[in-house]
Amino acid sequence: MQRYFALPDHFNEHEVTIVGDDVHHIVNVMRSKEGEKIFVSDGAGRSAVAKLVSLSAKEVRATIVKLLNEQRELPIRVTIGQGLPKGEKMEWILQKGTELGAYSFFPFSSERTIVKLDAKKEAKKLERWRKIVKEAAEQSHRDVLPELLAPVSFREALKAGEQYTRCAIAYEKEGGTTMHQVLTEMTADESLLVLIGPEGGFTPDEVAQAEAKGFLSVSLGPRILRTETASQYVLACASYQFERTTPSSR
């Protein structure tokens, strides 16, 4: 069965209405018919099996057959603050980060950021990036659709840290705190923000600013990682720390 996301206010325990690009996919690409079943999620944690009852060019309606309790999300909410990278690296970061369980993303600009987005480019980029996140969430059977926020400045990224249980900035200095140490001090339902620098990393002054705001300077292991690899390391560590036990033994 195909998997789709519906707006939260279009999803209840009895029925769901799907609008937007997914209507074209259901009606014209999959050529679905009334009576067929799909997986559907509201993007906020609720998922269900639903049976198609009405298909048109503007919307698809389905009745809920069974509400699901799949528990596919990371027990902690991990937000990746990503220094804007060059080329198409951001697309890869968003796709793989979504597959690995990131709760949300926000790009930011820092001193060593090379990429500059004007208002027109930013709008087009965000539209494409959000589509990539949605498709990756569907492919990996996520119940939560990760949020992609608009790009911010480094100062705004530090300010955002006030909303999280723990905050960290990835910095390759010897003897620093490890991700393992950060994660072992966290419990389920807490939130973690990790800032990843662009290709050139962070300047010492930026790290000092972050530490002054309560961010922990963390090491991502003894090897130097590319910017597009760093967030995947963080998410893999979180998965190992919180998901290494089987569901029945949690």
Contacts in CASP RR format, 6 or more apart in sequence:
PFRMAT RR
TARGET T0000
AUTHOR 0000-0000-0000
METHOD contacts of the structure
MODEL  1
MQRYFALPDHFNEHEVTIVGDDVHHIVNVMRSKEGEKIFVSDGAGRSAVA
KLVSLSAKEVRATIVKLLNEQRELPIRVTIGQGLPKGEKMEWILQKGTEL
GAYSFFPFSSERTIVKLDAKKEAKKLERWRKIVKEAAEQSHRDVLPELLA
PVSFREALKAGEQYTRCAIAYEKEGGTTMHQVLTEMTADESLLVLIGPEG
GFTPDEVAQAEAKGFLSVSLGPRILRTETASQYVLACASYQFERTTPSSR
1 37 0 8 1.000
1 38 0 8 1.000
1 39 0 8 1.000
1 49 0 8 1.000
2 25 0 8 1.000
2 26 0 8 1.000
2 30 0 8 1.000
2 32 0 8 1.000
2 38 0 8 1.000
2 39 0 8 1.000
3 38 0 8 1.000
3 39 0 8 1.000
3 40 0 8 1.000
3 41 0 8 1.000
3 138 0 8 1.000
3 141 0 8 1.000
4 18 0 8 1.000
4 22 0 8 1.000
4 25 0 8 1.000
4 26 0 8 1.000
4 38 0 8 1.000
4 39 0 8 1.000
4 40 0 8 1.000
4 41 0 8 1.000
4 138 0 8 1.000
5 22 0 8 1.000
5 40 0 8 1.000
5 41 0 8 1.000
5 42 0 8 1.000
5 43 0 8 1.000
5 134 0 8 1.000
5 137 0 8 1.000
5 138 0 8 1.000
5 145 0 8 1.000
6 16 0 8 1.000
6 17 0 8 1.000
6 18 0 8 1.000
6 19 0 8 1.000
6 40 0 8 1.000
6 41 0 8 1.000
6 42 0 8 1.000
6 43 0 8 1.000
7 19 0 8 1.000
7 42 0 8 1.000
8 42 0 8 1.000
8 43 0 8 1.000
8 44 0 8 1.000
10 16 0 8 1.000
10 17 0 8 1.000
10 18 0 8 1.000
10 19 0 8 1.000
10 42 0 8 1.000
11 17 0 8 1.000
11 40 0 8 1.000
11 41 0 8 1.000
11 42 0 8 1.000
11 46 0 8 1.000
11 48 0 8 1.000
12 64 0 8 1.000
13 64 0 8 1.000
13 67 0 8 1.000
14 63 0 8 1.000
14 64 0 8 1.000
15 50 0 8 1.000
15 53 0 8 1.000
15 61 0 8 1.000
15 62 0 8 1.000
15 63 0 8 1.000
15 64 0 8 1.000
16 40 0 8 1.000
16 42 0 8 1.000
16 48 0 8 1.000
16 50 0 8 1.000
16 61 0 8 1.000
16 62 0 8 1.000
16 64 0 8 1.000
17 59 0 8 1.000
17 60 0 8 1.000
17 61 0 8 1.000
17 62 0 8 1.000
18 26 0 8 1.000
18 40 0 8 1.000
18 59 0 8 1.000
18 60 0 8 1.000
18 61 0 8 1.000
18 62 0 8 1.000
19 58 0 8 1.000
19 59 0 8 1.000
19 60 0 8 1.000
22 60 0 8 1.000
23 56 0 8 1.000
23 57 0 8 1.000
23 58 0 8 1.000
23 59 0 8 1.000
23 60 0 8 1.000
26 32 0 8 1.000
26 38 0 8 1.000
26 52 0 8 1.000
26 55 0 8 1.000
26 60 0 8 1.000
27 55 0 8 1.000
27 56 0 8 1.000
27 57 0 8 1.000
27 60 0 8 1.000
32 38 0 8 1.000
32 52 0 8 1.000
32 55 0 8 1.000
32 60 0 8 1.000
33 52 0 8 1.000
33 55 0 8 1.000
34 52 0 8 1.000
34 53 0 8 1.000
34 54 0 8 1.000
34 55 0 8 1.000
35 51 0 8 1.000
35 52 0 8 1.000
35 53 0 8 1.000
36 51 0 8 1.000
36 52 0 8 1.000
37 49 0 8 1.000
37 50 0 8 1.000
37 51 0 8 1.000
37 52 0 8 1.000
37 65 0 8 1.000
38 49 0 8 1.000
38 50 0 8 1.000
38 52 0 8 1.000
38 62 0 8 1.000
39 47 0 8 1.000
39 48 0 8 1.000
39 49 0 8 1.000
39 50 0 8 1.000
39 68 0 8 1.000
39 141 0 8 1.000
40 47 0 8 1.000
40 48 0 8 1.000
40 49 0 8 1.000
40 50 0 8 1.000
40 62 0 8 1.000
41 47 0 8 1.000
41 48 0 8 1.000
41 142 0 8 1.000
41 143 0 8 1.000
41 144 0 8 1.000
41 145 0 8 1.000
43 137 0 8 1.000
43 142 0 8 1.000
43 143 0 8 1.000
43 144 0 8 1.000
43 145 0 8 1.000
44 144 0 8 1.000
44 145 0 8 1.000
45 73 0 8 1.000
45 143 0 8 1.000
45 144 0 8 1.000
46 67 0 8 1.000
46 143 0 8 1.000
47 67 0 8 1.000
47 68 0 8 1.000
47 70 0 8 1.000
47 143 0 8 1.000
48 64 0 8 1.000
48 65 0 8 1.000
48 66 0 8 1.000
48 67 0 8 1.000
48 68 0 8 1.000
49 64 0 8 1.000
49 65 0 8 1.000
49 66 0 8 1.000
49 68 0 8 1.000
50 62 0 8 1.000
50 63 0 8 1.000
50 64 0 8 1.000
50 65 0 8 1.000
51 62 0 8 1.000
51 63 0 8 1.000
51 65 0 8 1.000
52 60 0 8 1.000
52 61 0 8 1.000
52 62 0 8 1.000
53 61 0 8 1.000
53 62 0 8 1.000
53 63 0 8 1.000
54 60 0 8 1.000
54 61 0 8 1.000
55 61 0 8 1.000
70 141 0 8 1.000
70 143 0 8 1.000
71 247 0 8 1.000
72 140 0 8 1.000
72 141 0 8 1.000
72 142 0 8 1.000
72 143 0 8 1.000
73 101 0 8 1.000
73 103 0 8 1.000
73 142 0 8 1.000
73 143 0 8 1.000
73 144 0 8 1.000
74 101 0 8 1.000
74 103 0 8 1.000
74 235 0 8 1.000
74 238 0 8 1.000
74 239 0 8 1.000
74 242 0 8 1.000
74 243 0 8 1.000
75 188 0 8 1.000
75 189 0 8 1.000
75 242 0 8 1.000
75 243 0 8 1.000
76 183 0 8 1.000
76 186 0 8 1.000
76 187 0 8 1.000
76 188 0 8 1.000
76 189 0 8 1.000
76 190 0 8 1.000
76 191 0 8 1.000
76 192 0 8 1.000
76 238 0 8 1.000
76 242 0 8 1.000
77 103 0 8 1.000
77 104 0 8 1.000
77 189 0 8 1.000
77 190 0 8 1.000
77 191 0 8 1.000
77 192 0 8 1.000
78 101 0 8 1.000
78 102 0 8 1.000
78 103 0 8 1.000
78 191 0 8 1.000
78 192 0 8 1.000
78 194 0 8 1.000
78 234 0 8 1.000
78 235 0 8 1.000
78 238 0 8 1.000
79 102 0 8 1.000
79 103 0 8 1.000
79 104 0 8 1.000
79 105 0 8 1.000
79 106 0 8 1.000
79 164 0 8 1.000
79 191 0 8 1.000
79 192 0 8 1.000
79 193 0 8 1.000
79 194 0 8 1.000
80 93 0 8 1.000
80 97 0 8 1.000
80 102 0 8 1.000
80 104 0 8 1.000
80 105 0 8 1.000
80 106 0 8 1.000
80 194 0 8 1.000
80 196 0 8 1.000
80 231 0 8 1.000
80 234 0 8 1.000
80 235 0 8 1.000
81 105 0 8 1.000
81 106 0 8 1.000
81 107 0 8 1.000
81 108 0 8 1.000
81 157 0 8 1.000
81 193 0 8 1.000
81 194 0 8 1.000
81 195 0 8 1.000
81 196 0 8 1.000
81 231 0 8 1.000
82 90 0 8 1.000
82 93 0 8 1.000
82 105 0 8 1.000
82 106 0 8 1.000
82 107 0 8 1.000
82 108 0 8 1.000
82 196 0 8 1.000
82 197 0 8 1.000
82 227 0 8 1.000
82 231 0 8 1.000
83 107 0 8 1.000
83 108 0 8 1.000
83 109 0 8 1.000
83 110 0 8 1.000
83 113 0 8 1.000
83 195 0 8 1.000
83 196 0 8 1.000
83 197 0 8 1.000
83 198 0 8 1.000
83 227 0 8 1.000
84 90 0 8 1.000
84 107 0 8 1.000
84 108 0 8 1.000
84 109 0 8 1.000
84 113 0 8 1.000
84 115 0 8 1.000
84 117 0 8 1.000
84 151 0 8 1.000
84 198 0 8 1.000
85 93 0 8 1.000
85 115 0 8 1.000
85 198 0 8 1.000
85 199 0 8 1.000
85 227 0 8 1.000
85 228 0 8 1.000
86 114 0 8 1.000
86 115 0 8 1.000
86 198 0 8 1.000
86 199 0 8 1.000
87 115 0 8 1.000
89 227 0 8 1.000
89 228 0 8 1.000
90 107 0 8 1.000
90 125 0 8 1.000
90 129 0 8 1.000
91 128 0 8 1.000
91 129 0 8 1.000
91 132 0 8 1.000
92 228 0 8 1.000
93 105 0 8 1.000
93 227 0 8 1.000
93 228 0 8 1.000
93 231 0 8 1.000
93 232 0 8 1.000
94 105 0 8 1.000
94 129 0 8 1.000
94 132 0 8 1.000
94 133 0 8 1.000
94 136 0 8 1.000
94 148 0 8 1.000
95 132 0 8 1.000
95 133 0 8 1.000
95 135 0 8 1.000
95 136 0 8 1.000
96 136 0 8 1.000
96 232 0 8 1.000
97 105 0 8 1.000
97 136 0 8 1.000
97 146 0 8 1.000
97 231 0 8 1.000
97 232 0 8 1.000
97 235 0 8 1.000
98 132 0 8 1.000
98 133 0 8 1.000
98 136 0 8 1.000
98 137 0 8 1.000
98 140 0 8 1.000
98 142 0 8 1.000
98 146 0 8 1.000
99 136 0 8 1.000
99 139 0 8 1.000
99 140 0 8 1.000
100 232 0 8 1.000
100 235 0 8 1.000
100 236 0 8 1.000
100 239 0 8 1.000
101 140 0 8 1.000
101 142 0 8 1.000
101 146 0 8 1.000
101 235 0 8 1.000
101 239 0 8 1.000
102 146 0 8 1.000
102 231 0 8 1.000
102 235 0 8 1.000
103 144 0 8 1.000
103 146 0 8 1.000
103 147 0 8 1.000
103 191 0 8 1.000
104 146 0 8 1.000
104 147 0 8 1.000
104 148 0 8 1.000
104 149 0 8 1.000
105 133 0 8 1.000
105 146 0 8 1.000
105 147 0 8 1.000
105 148 0 8 1.000
105 149 0 8 1.000
106 148 0 8 1.000
106 149 0 8 1.000
106 150 0 8 1.000
106 151 0 8 1.000
106 152 0 8 1.000
106 157 0 8 1.000
106 160 0 8 1.000
107 149 0 8 1.000
107 151 0 8 1.000
107 152 0 8 1.000
108 151 0 8 1.000
108 152 0 8 1.000
108 153 0 8 1.000
108 154 0 8 1.000
108 156 0 8 1.000
108 157 0 8 1.000
108 195 0 8 1.000
109 115 0 8 1.000
109 116 0 8 1.000
109 151 0 8 1.000
109 152 0 8 1.000
109 153 0 8 1.000
109 154 0 8 1.000
110 154 0 8 1.000
110 197 0 8 1.000
110 198 0 8 1.000
110 201 0 8 1.000
110 202 0 8 1.000
110 203 0 8 1.000
110 206 0 8 1.000
111 154 0 8 1.000
111 202 0 8 1.000
111 203 0 8 1.000
111 205 0 8 1.000
111 206 0 8 1.000
112 197 0 8 1.000
112 198 0 8 1.000
112 199 0 8 1.000
112 200 0 8 1.000
112 201 0 8 1.000
112 202 0 8 1.000
112 203 0 8 1.000
113 198 0 8 1.000
114 198 0 8 1.000
114 199 0 8 1.000
115 198 0 8 1.000
117 125 0 8 1.000
117 151 0 8 1.000
122 150 0 8 1.000
122 151 0 8 1.000
126 148 0 8 1.000
126 150 0 8 1.000
129 148 0 8 1.000
130 148 0 8 1.000
133 145 0 8 1.000
133 146 0 8 1.000
133 148 0 8 1.000
134 145 0 8 1.000
136 142 0 8 1.000
137 144 0 8 1.000
137 145 0 8 1.000
137 146 0 8 1.000
152 160 0 8 1.000
154 206 0 8 1.000
154 209 0 8 1.000
155 209 0 8 1.000
157 195 0 8 1.000
158 209 0 8 1.000
158 210 0 8 1.000
158 213 0 8 1.000
158 215 0 8 1.000
160 193 0 8 1.000
161 167 0 8 1.000
161 193 0 8 1.000
161 213 0 8 1.000
161 215 0 8 1.000
163 191 0 8 1.000
163 193 0 8 1.000
164 191 0 8 1.000
164 192 0 8 1.000
164 193 0 8 1.000
165 186 0 8 1.000
165 190 0 8 1.000
165 191 0 8 1.000
165 192 0 8 1.000
166 182 0 8 1.000
166 185 0 8 1.000
166 186 0 8 1.000
166 190 0 8 1.000
166 191 0 8 1.000
166 192 0 8 1.000
166 193 0 8 1.000
166 216 0 8 1.000
167 192 0 8 1.000
167 193 0 8 1.000
167 194 0 8 1.000
167 195 0 8 1.000
167 210 0 8 1.000
167 213 0 8 1.000
167 214 0 8 1.000
167 215 0 8 1.000
167 216 0 8 1.000
168 177 0 8 1.000
168 179 0 8 1.000
168 182 0 8 1.000
168 192 0 8 1.000
168 193 0 8 1.000
168 194 0 8 1.000
168 195 0 8 1.000
168 215 0 8 1.000
168 216 0 8 1.000
168 217 0 8 1.000
168 218 0 8 1.000
169 194 0 8 1.000
169 195 0 8 1.000
169 202 0 8 1.000
169 206 0 8 1.000
169 207 0 8 1.000
169 210 0 8 1.000
169 211 0 8 1.000
169 215 0 8 1.000
169 216 0 8 1.000
169 217 0 8 1.000
169 218 0 8 1.000
170 194 0 8 1.000
170 195 0 8 1.000
170 196 0 8 1.000
170 197 0 8 1.000
170 202 0 8 1.000
170 218 0 8 1.000
170 219 0 8 1.000
170 220 0 8 1.000
170 230 0 8 1.000
170 234 0 8 1.000
171 202 0 8 1.000
171 207 0 8 1.000
171 217 0 8 1.000
171 218 0 8 1.000
171 219 0 8 1.000
172 219 0 8 1.000
172 220 0 8 1.000
172 224 0 8 1.000
173 217 0 8 1.000
173 219 0 8 1.000
174 219 0 8 1.000
175 219 0 8 1.000
176 217 0 8 1.000
176 218 0 8 1.000
176 219 0 8 1.000
177 216 0 8 1.000
177 217 0 8 1.000
177 218 0 8 1.000
177 219 0 8 1.000
178 218 0 8 1.000
178 219 0 8 1.000
178 221 0 8 1.000
179 218 0 8 1.000
179 219 0 8 1.000
179 220 0 8 1.000
179 233 0 8 1.000
179 234 0 8 1.000
179 237 0 8 1.000
180 237 0 8 1.000
180 241 0 8 1.000
182 192 0 8 1.000
182 216 0 8 1.000
182 218 0 8 1.000
183 192 0 8 1.000
183 237 0 8 1.000
183 238 0 8 1.000
183 241 0 8 1.000
183 242 0 8 1.000
184 241 0 8 1.000
186 192 0 8 1.000
188 242 0 8 1.000
192 238 0 8 1.000
194 218 0 8 1.000
194 231 0 8 1.000
194 234 0 8 1.000
195 202 0 8 1.000
195 210 0 8 1.000
195 215 0 8 1.000
196 227 0 8 1.000
196 230 0 8 1.000
196 231 0 8 1.000
196 234 0 8 1.000
197 227 0 8 1.000
197 230 0 8 1.000
198 227 0 8 1.000
199 226 0 8 1.000
199 227 0 8 1.000
200 227 0 8 1.000
201 227 0 8 1.000
202 210 0 8 1.000
207 217 0 8 1.000
210 217 0 8 1.000
211 217 0 8 1.000
220 230 0 8 1.000
220 233 0 8 1.000
220 234 0 8 1.000
221 233 0 8 1.000
225 233 0 8 1.000
END
